[in-house]
Every structure is written in structure tokens, then in C-alpha cells.
Amino acid sequence: MTEEQKTFSAKETLDSLVQRLTDLSADAEKFDQGNGSAGRRLRKELANLRLAFQQTRFDIQTTKNNRLATK
């Protein structure tokens, strides 16, 4: 098993992303009440999450490919 495979955990990564998304609920409530700054924070964090989801997809594919190559 390579070092990359040891350090990447799909479950831990997904749990972290879910927690980050859940943490946004306070700003979502503030935005719904008319707070424009909360909307900007939401948009920024959602953009960051999109990048994190893309990186997670890449890591999963890379890990899968590495596992297939070692068989």
C-alpha cells in the first residue's frame, strides 16, 4: 500500500465535508432573514466546498486506479 492510500480516507473526508456543509446552516438562516453578508459567506464557502468535492472525487479515482494497478 502506498503512502497516499494510507493517508486518504474517503469516510473521513466525506465526514469533514458534511460537517463543513452543516456549519453553514447558521449563515443560511441569517441570509434568509435578510443579511447580505451571510449570503456572501455562504457563496464563498460553497465555492470552496465545490473544489473540495472535486478534489475528493480525484483522490477516490486515483486510489481506485492505484489499487487496480497493484493487483
C-alpha positions as a Markdown table, in Angstrom:
| # | Residue | x | y | z |
|---|---|---|---|---|
| 1 | Met | 0.0 | 0.0 | 0.0 |
| 2 | Thr | 1.4 | 3.4 | -0.9 |
| 3 | Glu | 1.6 | 6.4 | 1.4 |
| 4 | Glu | -1.2 | 8.1 | -0.5 |
| 5 | Gln | -3.5 | 5.2 | 0.1 |
| 6 | Lys | -2.7 | 5.1 | 3.8 |
| 7 | Thr | -3.4 | 8.8 | 4.3 |
| 8 | Phe | -6.6 | 9.1 | 2.2 |
| 9 | Ser | -9.8 | 8.0 | 3.9 |
| 10 | Ala | -13.0 | 8.5 | 1.9 |
| 11 | Lys | -15.1 | 8.2 | 5.0 |
| 12 | Glu | -13.1 | 10.8 | 7.0 |
| 13 | Thr | -13.0 | 13.2 | 4.0 |
| 14 | Leu | -16.8 | 12.9 | 3.5 |
| 15 | Asp | -17.5 | 13.3 | 7.2 |
| 16 | Ser | -15.4 | 16.5 | 7.1 |
| 17 | Leu | -17.3 | 17.8 | 4.0 |
| 18 | Val | -20.7 | 17.1 | 5.7 |
| 19 | Gln | -19.6 | 18.9 | 8.8 |
| 20 | Arg | -18.5 | 21.9 | 6.8 |
| 21 | Leu | -21.8 | 22.0 | 5.0 |
| 22 | Thr | -23.7 | 21.6 | 8.2 |
| 23 | Asp | -21.8 | 24.5 | 9.7 |
| 24 | Leu | -23.2 | 26.8 | 7.0 |
| 25 | Ser | -26.8 | 26.5 | 8.4 |
| 26 | Ala | -26.3 | 29.5 | 10.7 |
| 27 | Asp | -25.3 | 31.7 | 7.8 |
| 28 | Ala | -28.2 | 30.3 | 5.7 |
| 29 | Glu | -30.6 | 31.3 | 8.5 |
| 30 | Lys | -29.1 | 34.8 | 8.6 |
| 31 | Phe | -29.3 | 35.1 | 4.9 |
| 32 | Asp | -32.9 | 34.1 | 4.9 |
| 33 | Gln | -33.5 | 36.9 | 7.4 |
| 34 | Gly | -32.0 | 39.4 | 5.0 |
| 35 | Asn | -28.3 | 39.5 | 6.0 |
| 36 | Gly | -26.4 | 40.1 | 2.8 |
| 37 | Ser | -23.0 | 39.4 | 4.3 |
| 38 | Ala | -24.2 | 36.0 | 5.3 |
| 39 | Gly | -25.1 | 35.3 | 1.7 |
| 40 | Arg | -21.5 | 36.3 | 0.6 |
| 41 | Arg | -20.1 | 34.0 | 3.2 |
| 42 | Leu | -22.3 | 31.2 | 2.0 |
| 43 | Arg | -21.3 | 31.7 | -1.6 |
| 44 | Lys | -17.6 | 31.7 | -0.7 |
| 45 | Glu | -17.8 | 28.6 | 1.4 |
| 46 | Leu | -20.0 | 26.8 | -1.2 |
| 47 | Ala | -17.3 | 27.6 | -3.9 |
| 48 | Asn | -14.6 | 26.2 | -1.5 |
| 49 | Leu | -16.7 | 23.1 | -0.9 |
| 50 | Arg | -17.2 | 22.6 | -4.6 |
| 51 | Leu | -13.4 | 22.5 | -5.0 |
| 52 | Ala | -13.1 | 20.1 | -2.1 |
| 53 | Phe | -15.7 | 17.8 | -3.6 |
| 54 | Gln | -13.8 | 17.8 | -6.9 |
| 55 | Gln | -10.5 | 17.0 | -5.1 |
| 56 | Thr | -12.2 | 14.2 | -3.2 |
| 57 | Arg | -13.5 | 12.7 | -6.5 |
| 58 | Phe | -10.0 | 12.9 | -7.9 |
| 59 | Asp | -8.5 | 11.2 | -4.8 |
| 60 | Ile | -11.0 | 8.4 | -4.9 |
| 61 | Gln | -10.3 | 7.8 | -8.6 |
| 62 | Thr | -6.6 | 7.9 | -8.0 |
| 63 | Thr | -6.8 | 5.4 | -5.1 |
| 64 | Lys | -9.0 | 3.1 | -7.1 |
| 65 | Asn | -6.6 | 3.2 | -10.1 |
| 66 | Asn | -3.7 | 2.5 | -7.8 |
| 67 | Arg | -5.4 | -0.5 | -6.3 |
| 68 | Leu | -6.2 | -1.9 | -9.7 |
| 69 | Ala | -2.5 | -1.4 | -10.8 |
| 70 | Thr | -1.2 | -3.3 | -7.8 |
| 71 | Lys | -3.4 | -6.4 | -8.5 |
